[in-house]
């Protein structure tokens, strides 16, 4: 999937998710390994409510592959200069 499709897929029905996923794609997606890019694409197929819970650290995904990319996204938000 090309980056434009990933960027479009990052636009969700919840503003909170848009504010996390879109900046992540802009700032971090290109530096991900191919495997992590694939995990991110799989993450985009998940329901918004699940994504919200995972990214807000309320619960972790059961799938270890999804947990890996969720953790990368969480960590990217905790770095100095990261988007709010």
N, C-alpha and C positions, 0 to 999 in steps of 0.2 A: 504494500500500500504506500503510495507516495505521501509526502509530508502534507500536501494540501488536503488530502482526504483525512489524514490524521488530525489536522488542525480543525477541519469541519466537524469531524466526529467528536472532538473535544468540546464542542458547543452543546451544552446540555439543557434540560428543562429547568434546572435549578441554578440560579445566579451564583450560589456558593460554589458549585462545582465548576462553573465557567471561570471563576476567579482563581481556582487552583489549577485546573487542567490546561487552559489556554496559555498562561504564562509558562507552565512546565514545558509545553511543546515548543514554545518560542525560545526558551532559554536552555533547555536540557536535552531535548529529544535527539538532536543530531549527535550528541556525545555518547548516547547509549549504545551498547553492543547490539548486534543484530538480534540476539536472543531477547534482550530487554525491550527492544523496539517491538518485537513480536508479542511479548507479554503485555506491553502497553496497548497494543491493538486489540488483544483479547480482553483487556480490562474495559475498553470502550464498549464492548458488547454487553456489559453488565448493566443491571438496573440502577437508576439514579439513587434510589434509597440505599442500596447496598454500598455503592461508591461513597455516598455521603458518610455512612457509618464507618467505613474503613478509613477514609481520609481524615475524619475527625477523631480518629483513634478510639472510637467507642467500641469497636469490635474488629477482629482480624478476619480476613477471608480464610475459609477452610482449605482452599487450594494453595499449596506452598509456592507455586509459580506466581500466582496473583499476589500473594503476600510479599514476594520479593520485589515486584514492581511498585506495590503500594508503599513499601518501606523506602524505596528510592524517592518516590514523590514526597513522602513525609519528610525525609531527610533534606530534600532540596528546599523545603520551606523553612528549615531551621538554620540555614546558612546565612552568614552576614550578607546583607544586600539582597536577600530573597524578597520576592513580591509578597505583599500581605496576604 
